[in-house]
Each structure stands twice: as C-alpha cells, then as structure tokens.
Amino acid sequence: MKISEIKVKNRFRKDLGDLTSLKESIASVGLLQPIVIDEEGNLIAGERRLRAFIELGKTEIDVKTIKI
C-alpha cells in the first residue's frame, strides 16, 4: 500500500525511540511483520515500522487490513 494513503491519528506511544536498528534490519532482511490498518486506512499497529520505512525513503509498505 502507498504510505501516503495511510492515516496516522492520535497514537498512544509518543516517543518512537531510536529507529536505527529497525531501519538496518528492514534494509537487510526486509519487513518481517506488516503494519496493521483498518478498512479506512487508519493505522492500528506498526507506527515504528511505518516511520522507519518513511525515513528509508520508501513509498509503499506491506499491510494487513482488519475489520473493526
């Protein structure tokens, strides 16, 4: 899915921490677990993974869509 289509609203976690090791892992082996969105494209889980993809300059990310 295009990252630009994912809606990130108020999140519980305010500090995403250091994403360096996550970005290195994604660059080395890829995304092991897709992020989770609802049917409207709202982010449910995976903000750190999403932010790492953005910082790596990626425009698309694997997603799992769930019904809420």
C-alpha atoms as one frame of an Amber mdcrd trajectory, in Angstrom:
protein
   0.000   0.000   0.000   1.169   3.538  -0.634   2.447   5.102   2.567   0.782
   8.379   1.629  -2.637   6.674   1.875  -2.153   5.566   5.500  -3.759   7.783
   8.128  -1.912   8.173  11.421  -4.116   9.749  14.072  -3.582  10.185  17.818
  -1.250   7.445  18.978  -0.665   6.106  22.485   3.113   5.937  22.054   4.510
   9.466  21.856   8.238   8.630  21.665   9.173   6.199  18.898  12.707   5.820
  20.240  15.787   5.195  18.138  14.834   3.637  14.802  18.412   2.960  13.660
  18.469  -0.789  14.335  14.962  -1.231  12.916  15.947   0.589   9.717  19.101
  -1.543   9.441  17.025  -4.707   9.863  14.496  -3.620   7.243  17.282  -2.706
   4.822  18.980  -6.058   5.423  16.136  -8.596   5.572  13.008  -6.611   4.714
   9.813  -6.129   6.665   9.115  -9.277   8.691   5.704  -8.225  10.022   3.313
  -5.989   8.039   1.717  -2.981   9.696  -1.984  -3.223  10.580  -4.646  -0.839
   9.288  -8.428  -0.746   9.416 -10.711  -0.666   6.383 -10.484   3.135   6.191
  -6.672   3.116   6.110  -6.178   4.179   9.728  -3.022   2.827  11.348  -3.797
   0.310  14.102  -0.328  -1.152  14.769   3.175  -0.586  13.458   3.967   3.109
  13.746   7.691   2.440  14.308   7.831   0.237  11.210   5.945   2.846   9.201
   8.247   5.660  10.360  11.325   3.540   9.561  10.024   2.986   6.028   9.446
   6.721   5.605  12.965   7.504   6.851  14.369   4.935   4.409  12.666   6.809
   1.571  10.229   4.015   0.744   6.829   4.866  -0.732   4.999   1.563  -0.192
   4.666  -0.862   2.731   3.018  -4.237   3.306  -0.193  -4.020   5.307  -2.670
  -6.334   6.981  -6.219  -4.945   6.938  -8.622  -5.815   9.734 -12.302  -5.104
  10.313 -13.141  -3.164  13.451
